[in-house]
C-alpha cells in the first residue's frame, strides 16, 4: 500500500518536478530569447542616409530597404539647396554618410567620382543578383570599368504647371503657343496677378527656361552647336534669347525675381499668387498635395518652329543621372552597398506604381493617379526627344559661367546678340 502511495506521491512529485522544470525552463528559455534579441538589436549595424528629395516615398522606401537588408536606418532629409553646400563640404572633409543621394549632371557627379570617396558596387550587384533587375544602360559604368552608383530617380523633365483657378478667373486657357503665352502674361498683369513665378536666385530655373526656348526653335540646335556643326550665335539661340528679353520686359516674372529663392517663388505659385510655374516633373506629388485639383499641367508651349512634343528638357543624362553613392570609408560598407541597391529598386517600384516609366524591372502594378500626372505620362511617352539640360553636360566651371551669363541676359545687362556671342566663346571651350 505504502509502496503504491509512494509510487503515486513519487509519480506526482516527479510530475510536479517536470512541470516546475518545464516552467522554469520556459522562463529560462524566454529570457534567453529576449536576451538574444536584445543582443541582436544592440549589434544591428546602422546605415546613415542623406536625401535631398522631399517626396515622402523616399523615407518609406528607405525604411523598407533597411528592413530587407537588416540594418538600422538613420534617415536624414536635407533641403535641396542646403544639401548641395553640405555635401560639398562633406566631400572635401571626407565626412560623408554611409549612403548619399547626388543630383544629376556632370557638374555634380564628377566631383564625387574625383574625390575617390565612393565605393564600387559591382561585387554586390553581382553577388546579390540584384544587378540583373536594372534595365539595360541604366547603370553607369565609369572608365575604370566600375559601377559607382545606382539610380535614385527617373528621368524627370521640365514642365509648365498652371493654376486652374487663376486661369479660370482670367477667362483664359493654358497657353499652347507663344502668342497665347504673351496674351496670358498681359491678362495676368492687367489683373495684378503674377504671370510666372521664377526663382532666379539659384539660377537653374532661368537657364533651363532658356534651354527650352532654344529647343522649341530647333530641337537639334544645341547638339549641332556643341559639336561645332553650328554656332551658338545662330538664329535659334538669338531668337530664344530675344524671347527671354520679351518676357522680362513684359513683366512675365514677379518683381525682383532674380533675387527670389526657388522655394519662395514656389510658394507664390502654390498660394494662388502666380498663374504659372516652370519646374520639374519631380514636383507633381508635392504640388498635387498642396493644390489638389487646382494644379494644371501642360507640355511647354510651341513658342517656336517646333511642336510641343518635339522635345523636352531632361534633368539628367545617361552618363550622369540622379544617383545613390556609398561611402567607401563606411564602417558598414558591405551593408551600405546592399542597402543602396535595394533602396534604388524600392524607389523604382514607387515610380512604376505612379504610372511612370522605371529604370528597373518591377512586379508592381500602376495605380490610379490624378489626371494631370496621367496627362504627363501620356505626353512624355510621345515626346520625340529629351534634351539633357545644358548645365548637366558641362564641366562644373563652364556650367557656372553659363549660369552667370544667363543671369545677365535675364537681368538686362546683355542683349540677345551680346549674350549669344559670349555663349559661343564660352561653350566652344566646352567641346
ZIWOGI-V321179 format. One record per residue. N is the residue number from 1. RES is the residue in three letters. PSI is psi in degrees with one decimal (* if undefined). OMEGA is omega in whole degrees, -180 to 180 (none if undefined). Layout:
# ZIWOGI-V321179
((N	RES	PSI	OMEGA) (N	RES	PSI	OMEGA))
This chain:
# ZIWOGI-V321179
((1	UNK	-51.2	177) (2	UNK	-39.9	-180) (3	UNK	-39.9	-179) (4	UNK	-46.0	178) (5	UNK	-43.4	-178) (6	UNK	-38.5	180) (7	UNK	-40.4	180) (8	UNK	-47.1	180) (9	UNK	-44.2	-179) (10	UNK	-40.7	-179) (11	UNK	-41.1	179) (12	UNK	-45.1	180) (13	UNK	-40.1	180) (14	UNK	-39.7	180) (15	UNK	-46.0	178) (16	UNK	-41.5	-180) (17	UNK	-43.1	179) (18	UNK	-43.2	-179) (19	UNK	-44.8	179) (20	UNK	-42.4	-179) (21	UNK	-40.1	-179) (22	UNK	-46.3	179) (23	UNK	-46.6	-179) (24	UNK	-37.5	180) (25	UNK	-40.4	-180) (26	UNK	-43.4	179) (27	UNK	-42.8	-179) (28	UNK	-42.7	-179) (29	UNK	-41.3	180) (30	UNK	-44.1	178) (31	UNK	-36.9	179) (32	UNK	-40.8	-180) (33	UNK	-44.4	179) (34	UNK	-39.0	179) (35	UNK	-40.6	179) (36	UNK	-40.5	179) (37	UNK	-42.4	179) (38	UNK	-41.3	180) (39	UNK	-39.2	179) (40	UNK	-41.3	179) (41	UNK	-41.7	-180) (42	UNK	-33.0	-176) (43	UNK	-0.7	-178) (44	UNK	129.8	-178) (45	UNK	148.9	-177) (46	UNK	153.8	175) (47	UNK	124.5	177) (48	UNK	132.9	-177) (49	UNK	131.1	173) (50	UNK	130.2	-180) (51	UNK	139.3	177) (52	UNK	-9.1	-179) (53	UNK	127.7	-174) (54	UNK	-9.6	-178) (55	UNK	126.9	-178) (56	UNK	-20.7	-178) (57	UNK	-22.7	179) (58	UNK	-40.7	-180) (59	UNK	-43.5	-180) (60	UNK	-38.2	178) (61	UNK	-39.3	180) (62	UNK	-40.1	179) (63	UNK	-39.5	178) (64	UNK	-41.4	179) (65	UNK	-37.0	178) (66	UNK	-40.1	179) (67	UNK	-41.6	180) (68	UNK	-38.2	-177) (69	UNK	-21.1	-179) (70	UNK	35.8	179) (71	UNK	158.6	173) (72	UNK	126.6	-176) (73	UNK	131.3	171) (74	UNK	97.4	-172) (75	UNK	131.5	178) (76	UNK	112.2	173) (77	UNK	134.0	180) (78	UNK	128.7	-179) (79	UNK	141.7	-167) (80	UNK	-56.1	-176) (81	UNK	-36.7	176) (82	UNK	-36.9	-178) (83	UNK	-44.7	-177) (84	UNK	-43.8	180) (85	UNK	-44.4	-177) (86	UNK	-40.3	-179) (87	UNK	-38.4	178) (88	UNK	-43.3	179) (89	UNK	-43.6	-179) (90	UNK	-36.5	178) (91	UNK	-45.8	-178) (92	UNK	-36.0	-177) (93	UNK	-2.1	-175) (94	UNK	48.1	179) (95	UNK	48.4	-176) (96	UNK	155.7	171) (97	UNK	177.9	-179) (98	UNK	-42.7	-180) (99	UNK	139.9	179) (100	UNK	151.7	178) (101	UNK	149.2	175) (102	UNK	149.8	-180) (103	UNK	165.1	178) (104	UNK	156.9	176) (105	UNK	145.4	-179) (106	UNK	-36.0	-176) (107	UNK	-22.3	176) (108	UNK	-37.6	-174) (109	UNK	-42.0	-175) (110	UNK	-46.4	179) (111	UNK	-34.5	179) (112	UNK	-46.8	-178) (113	UNK	-39.8	-179) (114	UNK	-20.1	-179) (115	UNK	-17.0	-180) (116	UNK	30.0	-178) (117	UNK	-0.3	-175) (118	UNK	150.2	-173) (119	UNK	140.3	172) (120	UNK	145.5	-175) (121	UNK	-0.3	-174) (122	UNK	-46.8	-174) (123	UNK	-42.8	-179) (124	UNK	-37.4	176) (125	UNK	-39.0	-179) (126	UNK	-48.1	-173) (127	UNK	-31.8	180) (128	UNK	-14.7	-176) (129	UNK	0.7	-176) (130	UNK	-22.2	180) (131	UNK	-30.3	-179) (132	UNK	-12.9	-180) (133	UNK	-22.3	-177) (134	UNK	142.1	180) (135	UNK	163.1	-178) (136	UNK	139.0	175) (137	UNK	16.8	179) (138	UNK	-9.2	174) (139	UNK	126.3	-175) (140	UNK	118.7	175) (141	UNK	120.9	-177) (142	UNK	176.2	-174) (143	UNK	-27.7	-179) (144	UNK	4.8	178) (145	UNK	-1.4	-179) (146	UNK	154.3	173) (147	UNK	115.9	-175) (148	UNK	-2.5	-176) (149	UNK	164.0	171) (150	UNK	154.0	-176) (151	UNK	147.5	175) (152	UNK	0.9	179) (153	UNK	159.0	174) (154	UNK	177.9	-178) (155	UNK	91.6	-180) (156	UNK	153.8	-175) (157	UNK	167.0	179) (158	UNK	133.0	178) (159	UNK	167.4	175) (160	UNK	112.5	174) (161	UNK	150.6	174) (162	UNK	159.2	-178) (163	UNK	110.3	-175) (164	UNK	-38.7	-178) (165	UNK	-45.5	-179) (166	UNK	-40.6	178) (167	UNK	-42.9	-179) (168	UNK	-42.6	180) (169	UNK	-27.6	178) (170	UNK	-6.1	-177) (171	UNK	29.1	-176) (172	UNK	-176.6	177) (173	UNK	163.1	177) (174	UNK	136.9	-174) (175	UNK	137.2	177) (176	UNK	-19.3	-177) (177	UNK	173.5	177) (178	UNK	-39.3	180) (179	UNK	-41.4	177) (180	UNK	-42.4	-178) (181	UNK	-44.4	179) (182	UNK	-40.9	180) (183	UNK	-40.0	-179) (184	UNK	-37.7	176) (185	UNK	-46.0	-180) (186	UNK	-44.1	-179) (187	UNK	-41.1	180) (188	UNK	-45.3	179) (189	UNK	-39.5	-180) (190	UNK	-29.5	-179) (191	UNK	2.3	179) (192	UNK	24.8	179) (193	UNK	143.0	179) (194	UNK	124.8	179) (195	UNK	-53.5	-177) (196	UNK	123.9	173) (197	UNK	134.3	-179) (198	UNK	124.4	177) (199	UNK	92.0	-174) (200	UNK	-15.9	-174) (201	UNK	-44.2	-179) (202	UNK	-8.7	170) (203	UNK	-24.9	-171) (204	UNK	-33.3	179) (205	UNK	-39.7	-178) (206	UNK	-43.5	-177) (207	UNK	-28.6	175) (208	UNK	-34.6	177) (209	UNK	-40.6	177) (210	UNK	-42.9	177) (211	UNK	-43.7	-178) (212	UNK	-42.2	-180) (213	UNK	-36.5	176) (214	UNK	-45.4	-179) (215	UNK	-33.0	178) (216	UNK	-22.8	175) (217	UNK	-44.7	-178) (218	UNK	114.3	-175) (219	UNK	-17.6	-179) (220	UNK	-2.3	-170) (221	UNK	-49.5	-176) (222	UNK	-45.8	-178) (223	UNK	-43.1	-180) (224	UNK	-43.3	-177) (225	UNK	-41.1	-177) (226	UNK	-22.9	177) (227	UNK	-3.2	-180) (228	UNK	8.7	179) (229	UNK	-7.6	177) (230	UNK	178.6	-178) (231	UNK	152.7	177) (232	UNK	-1.5	174) (233	UNK	2.5	-180) (234	UNK	168.4	-171) (235	UNK	-43.8	-178) (236	UNK	-36.5	-178) (237	UNK	-40.0	179) (238	UNK	-44.5	-178) (239	UNK	-41.3	178) (240	UNK	-39.6	178) (241	UNK	-38.2	177) (242	UNK	-36.4	179) (243	UNK	-35.9	175) (244	UNK	-47.3	-180) (245	UNK	-41.1	178) (246	UNK	-43.7	179) (247	UNK	-43.9	-180) (248	UNK	-46.4	-176) (249	UNK	-22.2	178) (250	UNK	13.1	178) (251	UNK	43.4	179) (252	UNK	-24.8	-177) (253	UNK	161.5	-178) (254	UNK	155.5	179) (255	UNK	132.6	179) (256	UNK	26.4	-173) (257	UNK	-27.4	-179) (258	UNK	-22.4	177) (259	UNK	5.6	-177) (260	UNK	128.4	180) (261	UNK	152.8	-179) (262	UNK	-49.3	-176) (263	UNK	-32.7	177) (264	UNK	-42.7	179) (265	UNK	-38.3	179) (266	UNK	-37.8	178) (267	UNK	-36.1	177) (268	UNK	-42.8	-179) (269	UNK	-45.9	-177) (270	UNK	-26.2	-176) (271	UNK	29.8	172) (272	UNK	29.2	178) (273	UNK	-17.7	-178) (274	UNK	144.5	-176) (275	UNK	-40.0	-173) (276	UNK	160.5	-177) (277	UNK	116.9	179) (278	UNK	114.6	-172) (279	UNK	-176.0	-179) (280	UNK	154.3	177) (281	UNK	-13.6	179) (282	UNK	-11.8	-177) (283	UNK	9.7	179) (284	UNK	-48.4	-174) (285	UNK	-49.3	-176) (286	UNK	-37.6	179) (287	UNK	-37.9	177) (288	UNK	-40.5	180) (289	UNK	-36.1	-177) (290	UNK	-34.4	-170) (291	UNK	-12.6	-180) (292	UNK	-135.7	-177) (293	UNK	-6.1	180) (294	UNK	-12.9	-178) (295	UNK	127.4	175) (296	UNK	156.1	180) (297	UNK	142.8	166) (298	UNK	154.4	168) (299	UNK	152.0	-177) (300	UNK	137.8	-173) (301	UNK	165.7	175) (302	UNK	89.4	-177) (303	UNK	-6.7	179) (304	UNK	-147.8	-176) (305	UNK	-21.7	-175) (306	UNK	147.1	179) (307	UNK	164.5	-176) (308	UNK	-28.2	-179) (309	UNK	14.8	178) (310	UNK	-31.5	-177) (311	UNK	158.7	170) (312	UNK	170.4	179) (313	UNK	123.2	-179) (314	UNK	147.2	-179) (315	UNK	-3.8	178) (316	UNK	166.5	173) (317	UNK	168.7	-172) (318	UNK	-28.2	-177) (319	UNK	-18.1	-176) (320	UNK	67.2	-179) (321	UNK	171.1	169) (322	UNK	133.4	-169) (323	UNK	161.6	168) (324	UNK	130.0	177) (325	UNK	157.3	179) (326	UNK	130.2	178) (327	UNK	121.0	-178) (328	UNK	-6.4	175) (329	UNK	6.5	180) (330	UNK	139.5	177) (331	UNK	-22.2	-179) (332	UNK	52.9	-170) (333	UNK	-36.4	-180) (334	UNK	-45.3	179) (335	UNK	-37.7	-179) (336	UNK	-38.6	178) (337	UNK	-48.4	-179) (338	UNK	-39.7	179) (339	UNK	-45.9	-178) (340	UNK	-42.4	-179) (341	UNK	-44.1	180) (342	UNK	-36.5	178) (343	UNK	-43.6	179) (344	UNK	-43.4	-180) (345	UNK	-35.9	176) (346	UNK	-41.5	179) (347	UNK	-39.9	177) (348	UNK	-43.3	178) (349	UNK	-39.4	-179) (350	UNK	-39.0	178) (351	UNK	-43.8	179) (352	UNK	-40.1	179) (353	UNK	-32.7	180) (354	UNK	-2.4	180) (355	UNK	13.0	-179) (356	UNK	152.2	-179) (357	UNK	128.6	-178) (358	UNK	-178.7	179) (359	UNK	3.4	-179) (360	UNK	165.7	176) (361	UNK	149.5	180) (362	UNK	143.8	175) (363	UNK	2.0	-179) (364	UNK	139.2	177) (365	UNK	143.0	177) (366	UNK	133.5	-180) (367	UNK	167.0	180) (368	UNK	146.2	-177) (369	UNK	170.6	-178) (370	UNK	161.2	-172) (371	UNK	-35.1	-177) (372	UNK	-40.7	178) (373	UNK	-35.6	176) (374	UNK	-41.3	180) (375	UNK	-40.7	178) (376	UNK	-45.7	-179) (377	UNK	-39.2	179) (378	UNK	-43.4	-179) (379	UNK	-44.7	-174) (380	UNK	-28.6	178) (381	UNK	-20.2	180) (382	UNK	-9.3	-178) (383	UNK	129.1	-172) (384	UNK	-41.7	-174) (385	UNK	140.1	170) (386	UNK	108.1	179) (387	UNK	119.1	178) (388	UNK	140.7	179) (389	UNK	138.6	-174) (390	UNK	-42.0	-177) (391	UNK	-38.0	-178) (392	UNK	-14.1	-180) (393	UNK	-7.0	-176) (394	UNK	158.2	174) (395	UNK	163.0	-174) (396	UNK	-43.4	-177) (397	UNK	-42.1	179) (398	UNK	-38.4	179) (399	UNK	-41.8	179) (400	UNK	-39.1	178) (401	UNK	-36.5	178) (402	UNK	-42.2	179) (403	UNK	-35.4	175) (404	UNK	-40.6	-178) (405	UNK	-45.4	180) (406	UNK	-32.5	177) (407	UNK	-39.8	179) (408	UNK	-35.0	177) (409	UNK	-48.2	180) (410	UNK	-30.0	-179) (411	UNK	-5.4	178) (412	UNK	9.6	178) (413	UNK	-16.8	-179) (414	UNK	140.9	170) (415	UNK	170.4	179) (416	UNK	-40.8	-179) (417	UNK	-41.7	179) (418	UNK	-41.4	-180) (419	UNK	-49.0	-177) (420	UNK	-30.7	176) (421	UNK	-43.5	179) (422	UNK	-31.2	177) (423	UNK	-42.1	179) (424	UNK	-43.8	180) (425	UNK	-45.4	-176) (426	UNK	-51.5	-173) (427	UNK	-18.4	174) (428	UNK	-27.9	178) (429	UNK	-14.7	-177) (430	UNK	-1.7	-179) (431	UNK	*	none))
